Amino acid sequence: MKRSSKPQGGILERLLWGSRLLVLVAVVAGLVLAVGTICLATVDVIYFVGSLLRYVDPGLGYEARDELRIELVTIIVKILDGYLISAILIVFSLGLYELFVSKVDAAEGSETASRLLYVSSLDDLKNKIVKLILLILAIEFFQRALHLRYDSSLELLYLAGGVLLISGAFYLIGAGASGGKASGPDEPAPDR
């Protein structure tokens, strides 16, 4: 009978290894938040349809229609935000599960899984989430830009500067994903 040279170390190591399963709390919480965010965005879709019916009313005046149009575009942006946030939460939950608990057996052999679930490290997961967050920030920027009044050429220049900075951020993210060379429109940035 072989006896372990470090019996207490073995127990501690098993305890430490088992503690990785605490991540399941974050995985389940992320999925609950994703479902909640999808519900919020879907309610916004229903509200959008109601507002759209008001927009097509022939008795609506020009100014009221113009204000309603801005409101409708804002609702669309909020809906996109909601669904993108839920996508971030799902990617977060799946990534944590794959890194700390186990591979997702149900995803084996799926083409979608290879694009969505391939997470080999925390940096991979972070990069996927950063890309989605940058997209949400760009959408938020344009949503706020819709509501601003541009009374001078300097304010328009600020808007152009903001658009340039967002474009630069997307370029840099694309360059980082392809190893320093930004991907063109015909060649998507490879996922690692």
Stockholm file with secondary structure:
# STOCKHOLM 1.0

chainA/1-192         MKRSSKPQGGILERLLWGSRLLVLVAVVAGLVLAVGTICLATVDVIYFVGSLLRYVDPGLGYEARDELRIELVTIIVKILDGYLISAILIVFSLGLYELFVSKVDAAEGSETASRLLYVSSLDDLKNKIVKLILLILAIEFFQRALHLRYDSSLELLYLAGGVLLISGAFYLIGAGASGGKASGPDEPAPDR
#=GR chainA/1-192 SS CCCCSCHHHHHHHHHHHHGGGGHHHHHHHHHHHHHHHHHHHHHHHHHHHHHHHHHTCTTCCHHHHHHHHHHHHHHHHHHHHHHHHHHHHHHHHHHHHHHHTCCCGGGTTCHHHHHHTCCCSHHHHHHHHHHHHHHHHHHHHHHHHHHCCCCSHHHHHHHHHHHHHHHHHHHHHHHHHTTTSCCCTTSCCCCC
#=GC SS_cons         CCCCSCHHHHHHHHHHHHGGGGHHHHHHHHHHHHHHHHHHHHHHHHHHHHHHHHHTCTTCCHHHHHHHHHHHHHHHHHHHHHHHHHHHHHHHHHHHHHHHTCCCGGGTTCHHHHHHTCCCSHHHHHHHHHHHHHHHHHHHHHHHHHHCCCCSHHHHHHHHHHHHHHHHHHHHHHHHHTTTSCCCTTSCCCCC
//
